[in-house]
Amino acid sequence: MYQAGLVLEGGAMKGIYTAGVLDFFLDKEIGFSSCYGVSAGACHLCSFLSKQRKRAYRVAINYLDNKRYCGTYSLLTTGDLFGADMCYDLIPNYLDPYDYEAFNQYEGNAYAVVTNIETGKAEYLPMKDMREDILAVRASSSMPLVSRNVRIGEGLYLDGGISDSVPIAKSIKDGNKKNVVVLTKEMGFRREPASSAQLALIKARYIGYPKVYELMKERHINYNAMLDYLDMQVQNGNAFVIRPKKKSGVSRIEKDEKKLEALYEEGYRDAEECYMDLLEYLSE
């Protein structure tokens, strides 16, 4: 295990790129002492830490035609675009069992990044007991407008990507001088402002939680500032970035299995291509 941080961006179904990268890491037995997952990144981190190769791929692919997994039926009947019972109970406990014992062997620190919708702050919830902490993963993956708020203790939470899309600053603050960052956005990507229509919906839906509106209104500014900060950390030797070279054409709720498979393979291939550079970076 390397004494380094692993930082995983979200992106809903685009996150299958990350699944490919992580499976390459499993093949090469590359582990990290600290891991931070945001949204889909938190989901795929689970299978990485339990060392279940290609499980994240199967979870993304095998249930595309199941109306309880993702889509309008799930949204209208449960309030969640990605069905919570399906994703966080049926799949890990019955359909594609999660290896809880293998996860328990992980000796590092892992966190699911969530947004507290009352304070507007990012929180980094420890992933220690996945039977209980799967709720933190669900909260991290709960996209605004198409997910229910998730209560954990006294707090109400949504997608970690709202407040800290790529928690590289948090990892460095925690003392990680080396960090491997996996992005799902392509090289050259810059986030555009949310549309006025989307912001109007956000304002109406979260009228009792104005911090959500404020975060979404400023999200493009904060995200692009993070990219500038990340570039600086790469130059300083504090970060090593793996990301798609070009726009994938995969949507956040992609249903095309071939597109998803291609993006998974792209992630695996990109990790393979930079393998020697990555080893040199981690070993310095």
Phi, psi and omega in degrees: 000130178277141174280082186203161178265145172243121185240121187241117176288160174272208181134016181054233185291342174297341181295350178295338171301314179298322178302321178295316178300314183293326177293326174296318178300319178297318180299327181261006178056046177264119179236164185227144183284337179223133183227137180230119181243135178245123174056240179302329177297324177292321179298311182289332176300325180304310182290330176294315183288336175270001177057040179260088184303133177067008176294318179299322177297313181298318181298323181285328189262318195290345187240020183301328182268001180271118185294343179276348183278303182203132176144187185297320180301312180297317181298315184287328185267336183237340185090001179236126176301315172263114187301121185295314181298319180294310188285327189245005175224296185300314182292304184291335185258344184224308189281319177220078193306134177279140181270086182296324181294319178296319177301320183295344179279346180293127187259002180265198179244132180231144184223141169258126184271127182231163176247122174283113188283349177273320181264338184077009183262149171284141173233150187241094188273127182297141173254098184242315178239102189291344175291329178260319187281359172300336178294326177293322178295318178298315179298317180300332185261005185273095184292141179298150180077327185243021178214152173284151171296145181248123179268128174229115186063235180265358185257156174246132190228155171222187182318127178295338181293344179292322187252331181207083186297324182222094190282051178292322179297321178296317180297317179295319177300327179284358176103006180277110182277341174241136181217133173255120185247124178251115179259153175255352176269143186286164175305136179086357181294137170226133183285136177267157178299149174296149180290157179298326179294316179296318180295324177296319178295317179300315182297320180288316184293322185247043183300330178274357182227072187299339179297330179296315178299316180299317180295316181292325179294325183259006189299319182295325179293313181293321181294314181293327175294322177298318179299319178296318178296318180296317178302320179295322180290328175297315180296327181277355180085009181269352183212146175233122189250135171241126182204161179299145180279336182216165179295135189277330187083004178269128180276169181294336177236044184302138178244356183276109184299321182295320177296318181292319178298319180296321181289323175300313181295326177296318178298316179298315183294319179297319177295320179296319183293329181259013187304311183294320177296322179295315179299318179297318180297312183291336184267351182295000000 
